[in-house]
Amino acid sequence: MQYTRWDKRHEGLVELFDDAATHIATFPIDAKGTHQVSVGDTSWSLETTPNAVHALLPDGKKYSATVAKNFSRAKVIDISLDGLAVKAINEARKDWVYTLANEEETKLGQFSGGNNGVRHSVTEFEPDGPLSDEQKVFLSQISRNTLESNLNSFSLILTISLLLLIPLVVFMLL
């Protein structure tokens, strides 16, 4: 699997597809809290908080991603894929890279919030990387979670700014 992409939202769900347009997972649109998610023929337990995402797979594997405060302000995301240490590093404002958490920081993949990155979120993976398809699905969820957290934070700031400007504009027009 070279990349994954999130499809359009419908009925409270969003679906994940691979590069061959094969459906591979279904997640709730609002993943906050604890949910059962469908990944292939299995069901994962997914728990999402403002600063962490944890997944428990049926075979007992545990995946987690944590940040210091919250995903919308993170510059580095620490990820554990059942013992495999990975980092998501914010290289530019909207561009992220997944690397192994070793001295070489071997690149595993990337995602971006630019060019409609939230609506058409694509996570690309290195062709000969060490990741399993399950790990790629979890990293795709982290990509989506990070991009949506940034969008929600930006939308809130924009809304508050506009509300504060309304009295000023009204005063200037009077």
MARLUM-451609 format. One record per residue: residue in one letter; x, y, z of N, C-alpha, C, O in turn. Coordinates in pm, whole numbers, plus 50000, padded with zeros to 5 digits. Atoms other than C-alpha are relative to their C-alpha. Layout:
N
AXYZXYZXYZXYZ
...
***
This chain:
174
M500854988350000500005000050000500915012450000501665014650095
Q499174988050014501655032349878499415012150072500145020650122
Y500644988949930499095056250024498594996050041498034986249992
T501395001549961495735058650195499325013649984499985024049989
R500744987550012493015084550149498644998550068498034987850067
W501304999749934489915094150342498955004349900499175013749823
D501084997050093486655094550148499045010050063499245014650176
K501014990649952483645117350185499304994450123499204982350142
R500715003649877481755117350511498534997649970497935004549887
H501435002450013478285102550535499514992250121500184983150169
E500675006849889475955091750814500894998350123500864987950188
G499175000549880478465099751088501264991749987501974989650085
L498835008550020481185078250933500885005649888500415013049801
V499074996750107484265083550719500784987349968501194980050059
E499365012550042485885055850516501415002549948501705012949889
L498614999450044489555049150445500194990249885499764978749891
F499735008350118490685035850106501504999649975502235008850012
D498585000850035494055023849981500215005049858499285009949794
D499674994750132495835032749657499334992349886499334997049772
A500745007650101493855005849471498495002550012497694995249953
A501404996349977490555022249583499234989050072498014987850055
T500635010549921489854992749813499675005450138500525011450204
H500424995649867487875000350128500774992050104500794979750100
I499245007349899490064992150429499575003050143499904995350233
A500414997049862488495009050733498855009950001498655017549906
T501084990449977485505028350868500165005550141500234997950238
F499834993249872485885053851148498835009750020498235014249923
P501004989649977483395077251317500585013649962501785015849975
I499524986550034483605113351199500585006750123501685012050118
D499504994349875483945125451556500534988550085499764981650151
A499415011549933486365100551706500315002450148500894993850213
K499724997449858486565117152049499254990150087498084987050062
G500595010149914485895092252324500484986249959501514984749894
T499645013950031485975054452290498994994349901497784995549920
H500855005650106484635037051979500564986649954501744983749970
Q499585011950073484735003751804500055004049853499075009049799
V499864996450141486075009151452500264987449919500874977849966
S499865011450090485994985351158501235001949913501325011449836
V498794999850082489384978051002500104986349932500404976349997
G500055012950070489184951350734498894991550059497744995850068
D500985009149941487444921650892500045000150152499394991850216
T499854999649854488384931451248499405012650058499055022049986
S500524988449928487134955751509501055004550100501514996750183
W499034994349907489534978651695499265008350103498205013950075
S500474990649899488894997152018500875012549987502095011850004
L499284987550021489865033451953499565010150105498375012850121
E500284989749900490115059452230500765012649962501985012349943
T499394987450040490755095752140499725010750105498575012850145
T500094988649909491455124552380500695011849932501295009949826
P499334988750064492755159652305501514998349981502105004549892
N498545001550013496365148052355500464985749977501664982949988
A499585013950024496335110652275498964992449918497774995349922
V500855009650071494955083752048500574986350031501764983850015
H499595013749967495065047252157499124990349924497904992149915
A500755010550068494055016751958500414986550057501604983750073
L499765013749955493714981352090499444990849894498244991049865
L500395009150105493634954751821499544986850060499894983750174
P500535012649947491864921051860501094990150044500874982150134
D498925009249964495214902651875500855005050117501874999050150
G499314994749883496324924052172501035010649971501605016450064
K499054989450033498574948151982499435013450045498235015850041
K500404986749955498524983652118500755010549920501985010149909
Y499434988750072499095014751910499605012650076498485013650127
S500344987449932499285049452062500765011649937501845009949881
A499394987650044500065085151965499725010450107498575012150148
T500174990149895500655112352223500735013049965501745013049894
V499394986750015501435149452224500015006650137499295002350228
A499874993449870502385173152506498695006750043498235004350155
K501214992749961499265195252504498794995249921497894988949976
N501085004850086496945188752210500494999349856501515005249821
F499555002550137497155178251848500045012749916500855013749824
S500044987950082496305212651710501255008650015501565016549926
R498794992049978499485227851857501284991849993502374997250014
A498845008949997501815198151823500975002949885500575006349774
K498944999450101505115200151636500634986349982501214983349879
V499525013850004506095164251719498954991250066498424994550172
I500935009849943503805134451779500804987250024501404981849931
D499325012549966505285104451961499034988549981497934988550036
I500885011050037503855072051827500674986750036501864984850011
S499535013649974504205036251947499094990449926497884990149949
L500755009950076503125008851709500364986250053501114978749990
D499725012749932503224979151948501514997750014502024987049982
G498565001049976506864986152033500855007049896502015010349925
L499264992750103507945002851707499825015050026498715020250015
A500074985749968508785038951798500085008349872501015006949792
V500124991550119507745064251533499735014250047499175016350154
K500314985949974507565102251525499325005949878499625002349764
A500554991550106505415125651322500585013850027500365019450135
I499304987349982507415157551271499385010449906499255008049786
N500564989050079505865190351155501155007649936501845015250004
E498894993650070508355202250892499705014349961500575023049969
A500444986550036506415232550777498615001550060498134992650129
R501284997249935503115247950875498984988849983498314985050080
K501015010350026500955221150713500594986849954499844977549922
D499365012050052503505194650610500624991850111501384996950194
W499555009249896504255164450827500734988249938500444984149825
V499265011750043506695135350797499994989750112500204993150229
Y499885011149906506555101350968501414994349988501864991349877
T498665005949999509995088251070500104989750112499344990150208
L499675008749887511385060251280500645008850106501355018350073
A499424992149891512385073851620501394994650032501664990150144
N498615004249981516045064751570500915011549960500445022149920
E499054989350032519205084851508499905004449855500045016249825
E500074996750142518795083051131498685006649962498585012949857
E501354995250030515105092851147499564995549860499215003749775
T500375006050128514335069350858498565003749965497645001350043
K501324995550042511385083450663499094988149970499474978749901
L501015010450022508245061850666498875004849911498264996949840
G501114994750077505705085050505499825014750027500645021050094
Q500264985749984504175119650494498535002949976497804995049915
F501344994950029500935139350490500045015150007500965020950065
S500014985550006499955175350432498585005350013497624998949971
G501284993249988497145199250517499805010249890498745016449882
G500114990650111497835220850210499184994149886499004982049879
N500765004450118495775219049890498834990950035498744979749987
N501185007649957492545207350053500374987350074499674977250064
G499505011749929494495183350272499054994350103499124982450133
V500945005249901491725180650529498854992949929498444982149971
R501125006150073488925173550280500424987749920499654978349906
H499495011150081491065150350069501314995250061502364995449997
S498815003949925493495137450329500634987349943500004976849936
V499245011350054496145114750178501254998450086501965008150112
T498775003149930498885097750378500824991049908500394980049872
E499135007650090501765085950158501014992350083501464997050188
F499035008449930504105057850264501154996449907500974995349786
E498825004050076507615048550153499774985849946499264977250019
P500315012850063507445018949911500564987750073499874977650084
D499385011749936509824995650097500145001850150501074996550211
G499944997449857509115007550450499634987750082499094978150029
P500235011549912508794984250750498584999050056498314990450140
L501334999449939505134992350822499054989549944499044986849824
S501075009150042502314966850813498805008449958498755020449984
D501214992850040498934976150667499245005250122498675016150117
E500664995549877497484978151022500665012850052499975022250093
Q499284988249953500185003051119499725012049910499605023349958
K500314989250093499485023550807498605005550025498385017650014
V501364995449968495785024950898500035009050123499405019550125
F499934991849879496635038051246500665013549969500185023850015
L499354987350035499035064151104499085008849916499125021049928
S500984992250078496315074750859498995006750091498585018150066
Q500914994049903493985080551153500695011550074500065021750101
I499264989249934496695101351324500095012049906499955023549949
S499974989250098497055121751003498685007650001498655019950009
R501344993850001493305128150994499745007650129499255018950125
N500224993749870493145136051365500795013150011500275023250060
T499154988249993496025160851338499475011249911499365022649954
L500504989950093494655178851032498675005950046498465018050037
E501294994949953491135181451175500155008250127499415017950146
S499764992049879492445194051509500505013849963500075023850022
N499494987150045494345221551329498895008349937498815020449961
L501114992950063491275230651123499025005250104498575016750095
N500934995749896489015231851429500565011650081499825020950114
S499374989249926491495253951615499985013049919499675023649972
F500004988350087491805277651318498585005749986498405017949991
S501404995450014488005279251274499535007350125498835017450115
L500384993549875487525288051641500635013950011499955023550047
I499314987149994490125315851627499385009949901499185021549934
L500604991450101488605329651306498625004850045498305016650028
T501344996449953485075329351453500075010550110499335020450107
I499864990449889486145347451770500485013449947499995023949990
S499494987550057488105373251568498895007749928498785019849943
L501094993350072485105380551348498955005550096498425016450074
L500964995049901482805383751648500525012550070499745021550102
L499424988149938485195408751803500035011949905500005023449949
L499964989150098485325428951480498625006149973498535017649930
I501364995150030481535432551447499715013250072499265022650006
P500294987149936481185459951715500845011449943500365022749932
L499144989750057484125478851565499455004849866499415016849841
V500554996450131482615478251216498695007650017498475017649949
V501274993149976479175488351348500285014150052499625023650008
F499664986949946480735517151544500525009249890500185021049887
M499444991950108482625529251236498935004249899499045014849838
L501054996750095479475528551024498995010050056498275016449980
L500974990749940477435549151269500475013949999499765022950045
***
